[in-house]
Amino acid sequence: MTGANPTGAVSIIPVPGIPELRAGDDLTAIILDACRAADLQLQSGDVLVVTHKVVSKAEGRIVDLGGITPSDLATRFAHSNNKDPRQVEVVLRESARIVRMDRGILITQTHHGFVCANAGVDASNVPGEDTVCLLPEDPDASARSLRARIRESTGVDIAVIITDSFGRAWRWGITNVAIGVAGMSPIADYRGEPDQWGREMAASIIAVADELAAASELVMGKTDARPVALIRGYNPAPADGNGQQLVMLPANDLFR
């Protein structure tokens, strides 16, 4: 649930000036420096949204395809669909389960439990001809660490969301979703509460972290080198939430 927000207005503010990240870079210090340079002072109740690419780069989750030997499965699928067998092999290694391999599309379940295209392995916005970026090993831990270090450096308690872009069944286009969350609940559960007509709601569970993640893309852009945004006005109540709460349990998955 949200905190005090009498106007209902929410602002989404891009944080400019984030440089190209490399393994070992201090992402927290870089974000705080960029906020200061842009005269953006973090406030309690803010939500900092960070694309996973900068997190993954800082954590060294970059793979040089030159060192990858593709398996027979990766080679067959790649040759049939005009893909790089080395990149397909990396996708398979990052997958706990193959959901679908069809028409050149590889949908898998990652070791985190996310069901997405190519296990989140991506070559876009990654320097080098033969490099790909993986998802963070533990996006929730990455979000917790970033939040804790910001609190230590500034004394301000904020929430952090780490995002990736996923496709959606039955809908064209991709949208940002939350893969790591810290400092807030990723869902707002309205079950048992009355609607405006007094009827008790029975199924209204809102994925607010995904909604905030999707909104952040409006100011980030895919080609504008703005991987960080600040959302102000939503004011989530502090909570020990995480991105894993958004992953559908197998028992509830009607399409598995």
C-alpha positions as CSV (number, residue, x, y, z in Angstrom):
1,M,0.0,0.0,0.0
2,T,1.1,3.6,-0.4
3,G,1.9,6.1,2.2
4,A,0.8,9.7,2.4
5,N,0.1,11.2,-1.0
6,P,-2.9,13.6,-0.8
7,T,-2.7,14.7,-4.4
8,G,-2.3,11.3,-6.0
9,A,0.3,12.7,-8.3
10,V,3.5,10.7,-9.2
11,S,6.6,12.1,-10.9
12,I,9.0,10.0,-12.9
13,I,12.4,11.7,-13.1
14,P,15.3,10.4,-15.3
15,V,18.8,10.5,-13.7
16,P,21.2,11.6,-16.5
17,G,24.9,11.2,-16.6
18,I,25.3,7.5,-15.8
19,P,28.5,6.4,-17.6
20,E,29.2,3.0,-19.2
21,L,29.7,0.6,-16.3
22,R,32.4,-2.0,-16.0
23,A,33.0,-4.9,-13.6
24,G,33.9,-3.7,-10.1
25,D,32.5,-0.2,-10.6
26,D,30.8,1.3,-7.5
27,L,27.3,1.6,-8.8
28,T,25.9,3.3,-5.7
29,A,28.6,6.0,-5.8
30,I,28.0,6.6,-9.5
31,I,24.2,6.9,-9.0
32,L,24.6,9.3,-6.1
33,D,27.1,11.4,-8.0
34,A,24.7,11.6,-11.0
35,C,21.9,12.6,-8.7
36,R,24.0,15.4,-7.2
37,A,25.1,16.6,-10.6
38,A,21.5,16.8,-11.7
39,D,20.5,18.6,-8.5
40,L,18.3,15.6,-7.5
41,Q,18.2,15.2,-3.7
42,L,16.9,11.8,-2.7
43,Q,13.9,11.9,-0.3
44,S,12.3,9.4,2.0
45,G,9.6,7.6,0.1
46,D,11.4,7.8,-3.3
47,V,11.6,4.7,-5.5
48,L,14.9,4.3,-7.3
49,V,14.4,2.3,-10.5
50,V,17.6,0.8,-12.1
51,T,17.8,-1.3,-15.3
52,H,19.5,-4.6,-14.7
53,K,22.1,-3.9,-17.4
54,V,24.1,-1.5,-15.2
55,V,23.8,-3.8,-12.2
56,S,24.9,-6.8,-14.3
57,K,27.9,-4.8,-15.8
58,A,29.1,-3.6,-12.3
59,E,28.7,-7.2,-11.0
60,G,30.7,-8.6,-13.9
61,R,27.8,-10.5,-15.5
62,I,29.2,-10.1,-19.0
63,V,30.2,-13.1,-21.1
64,D,32.7,-13.1,-23.9
65,L,31.3,-15.5,-26.6
66,G,34.8,-16.2,-27.8
67,G,35.2,-18.6,-24.8
68,I,31.9,-20.5,-25.4
69,T,31.7,-23.9,-27.0
70,P,28.1,-24.6,-28.1
71,S,26.4,-27.9,-27.4
72,D,24.8,-30.0,-30.1
73,L,21.3,-28.6,-29.1
74,A,22.5,-25.0,-29.3
75,T,24.2,-25.6,-32.7
76,R,21.1,-27.3,-34.2
77,F,18.7,-24.6,-33.0
78,A,21.0,-21.8,-34.0
79,H,21.7,-23.1,-37.5
80,S,18.0,-23.7,-38.1
81,N,17.1,-20.1,-37.1
82,N,20.1,-18.0,-38.2
83,K,21.3,-17.4,-34.7
84,D,24.8,-17.4,-33.0
85,P,25.2,-20.9,-31.5
86,R,27.4,-19.5,-28.8
87,Q,24.8,-17.1,-27.6
88,V,22.1,-19.9,-27.7
89,E,24.5,-22.0,-25.6
90,V,24.7,-19.2,-23.0
91,V,20.9,-19.0,-22.9
92,L,20.7,-22.7,-22.3
93,R,23.2,-22.5,-19.5
94,E,21.2,-19.7,-17.8
95,S,18.0,-21.7,-18.0
96,A,16.5,-24.1,-15.5
97,R,13.8,-25.2,-17.9
98,I,13.0,-24.8,-21.6
99,V,9.5,-23.6,-22.0
100,R,9.4,-23.4,-25.8
101,M,11.8,-23.5,-28.7
102,D,9.8,-22.7,-31.8
103,R,10.0,-20.4,-34.8
104,G,13.4,-19.1,-33.8
105,I,12.1,-18.1,-30.4
106,L,13.6,-19.5,-27.2
107,I,11.5,-19.1,-24.1
108,T,13.0,-20.5,-20.9
109,Q,12.6,-20.4,-17.1
110,T,15.7,-18.9,-15.5
111,H,17.4,-20.1,-12.3
112,H,15.6,-17.2,-10.6
113,G,12.2,-18.6,-11.7
114,F,11.5,-15.9,-14.4
115,V,9.9,-17.1,-17.6
116,C,11.2,-14.9,-20.4
117,A,12.8,-14.9,-23.8
118,N,16.4,-16.0,-24.0
119,A,16.8,-16.3,-20.2
120,G,17.4,-12.6,-20.1
121,V,20.6,-13.0,-22.1
122,D,21.0,-9.9,-24.3
123,A,23.6,-8.3,-26.5
124,S,21.9,-4.9,-26.8
125,N,23.5,-1.9,-25.1
126,V,26.6,-4.0,-24.4
127,P,30.0,-2.9,-25.8
128,G,31.9,-5.3,-28.0
129,E,30.9,-7.5,-31.0
130,D,31.1,-10.8,-29.1
131,T,29.7,-10.0,-25.6
132,V,26.4,-10.6,-24.0
133,C,24.9,-9.5,-20.7
134,L,23.3,-11.9,-18.2
135,L,20.8,-11.1,-15.5
136,P,22.2,-10.4,-12.1
137,E,22.8,-13.6,-10.1
138,D,20.5,-12.5,-7.3
139,P,18.5,-9.3,-8.3
140,D,16.9,-9.0,-4.9
141,A,20.3,-9.1,-3.2
142,S,21.5,-6.5,-5.6
143,A,18.5,-4.3,-4.8
144,R,19.0,-4.7,-1.0
145,S,22.7,-3.9,-1.3
146,L,22.0,-0.7,-3.3
147,R,19.3,0.4,-0.9
148,A,21.5,-0.2,2.2
149,R,24.5,1.6,0.8
150,I,22.3,4.6,-0.2
151,R,20.9,4.7,3.3
152,E,24.4,4.6,4.8
153,S,25.6,7.4,2.4
154,T,22.6,9.7,2.6
155,G,20.6,8.7,5.7
156,V,17.6,8.5,3.4
157,D,15.4,5.4,3.3
158,I,14.2,4.7,-0.2
159,A,12.9,1.7,-2.1
160,V,14.8,0.1,-5.0
161,I,13.5,-1.7,-8.1
162,I,15.8,-3.5,-10.6
163,T,14.1,-4.1,-13.9
164,D,14.3,-6.0,-17.2
165,S,12.2,-5.9,-20.3
166,F,9.9,-8.9,-20.8
167,G,7.5,-9.8,-23.5
168,R,3.9,-10.7,-22.6
169,A,1.7,-13.6,-23.7
170,W,-1.1,-12.4,-25.9
171,R,0.2,-8.9,-26.1
172,W,2.6,-7.2,-28.6
173,G,5.6,-5.4,-27.3
174,I,7.8,-5.6,-24.3
175,T,7.5,-3.8,-21.0
176,N,9.8,-3.2,-18.0
177,V,9.1,-5.5,-15.1
178,A,10.6,-5.7,-11.6
179,I,13.1,-8.6,-11.2
180,G,14.6,-7.3,-7.9
181,V,12.9,-5.3,-5.2
182,A,14.0,-3.9,-1.8
183,G,12.3,-1.6,0.7
184,M,8.7,-2.1,-0.4
185,S,6.1,-4.7,-1.1
186,P,6.0,-5.5,-4.8
187,I,2.3,-6.1,-4.6
188,A,-0.8,-4.3,-3.3
189,D,-3.3,-6.9,-2.0
190,Y,-6.9,-5.5,-1.9
191,R,-8.6,-8.9,-1.3
192,G,-11.1,-8.6,1.5
193,E,-11.4,-4.8,1.1
194,P,-14.7,-3.1,-0.1
195,D,-14.8,-1.4,-3.5
196,Q,-16.5,2.0,-3.9
197,W,-19.9,0.2,-3.9
198,G,-19.2,-1.8,-0.8
199,R,-18.6,-5.1,-2.6
200,E,-15.8,-7.2,-1.1
201,M,-12.9,-7.6,-3.6
202,A,-11.8,-11.2,-4.0
203,A,-9.0,-11.3,-6.6
204,S,-7.5,-7.8,-6.8
205,I,-3.7,-8.2,-6.3
206,I,-1.9,-5.4,-8.1
207,A,1.7,-5.9,-9.2
208,V,2.7,-2.3,-8.2
209,A,6.5,-3.0,-8.6
210,D,5.9,-4.0,-12.2
211,E,3.7,-0.9,-12.8
212,L,6.4,1.4,-11.4
213,A,9.0,-0.5,-13.5
214,A,7.0,-0.1,-16.7
215,A,6.4,3.6,-15.9
216,S,10.1,4.2,-15.6
217,E,10.7,3.1,-19.2
218,L,8.8,6.2,-20.3
219,V,11.7,8.4,-19.3
220,M,14.6,6.0,-19.7
221,G,14.2,4.9,-23.3
222,K,16.1,2.0,-24.9
223,T,18.6,4.1,-26.8
224,D,19.0,7.2,-24.6
225,A,21.6,5.9,-22.1
226,R,19.4,6.7,-19.1
227,P,19.3,3.5,-17.1
228,V,18.2,5.1,-13.8
229,A,15.0,6.9,-12.8
230,L,13.5,8.3,-9.7
231,I,9.8,7.9,-8.9
232,R,8.5,10.4,-6.4
233,G,5.0,10.6,-5.0
234,Y,4.0,7.0,-4.9
235,N,5.5,6.7,-1.4
236,P,5.4,3.0,-0.7
237,A,5.1,1.9,2.9
238,P,8.5,0.5,3.9
239,A,8.4,-3.3,3.8
240,D,10.7,-6.3,3.5
241,G,9.5,-7.2,0.0
242,N,11.3,-8.8,-2.9
243,G,11.0,-9.6,-6.5
244,Q,10.5,-13.3,-6.0
245,Q,7.0,-12.5,-4.6
246,L,6.0,-11.7,-8.2
247,V,7.0,-15.1,-9.6
248,M,4.0,-17.3,-10.2
249,L,4.1,-20.5,-8.1
250,P,3.9,-23.7,-10.1
251,A,0.7,-24.7,-8.3
252,N,-1.0,-21.5,-9.5
253,D,0.4,-21.6,-13.0
254,L,-2.4,-22.5,-15.4
255,F,-0.2,-22.6,-18.4
256,R,2.8,-24.7,-17.3
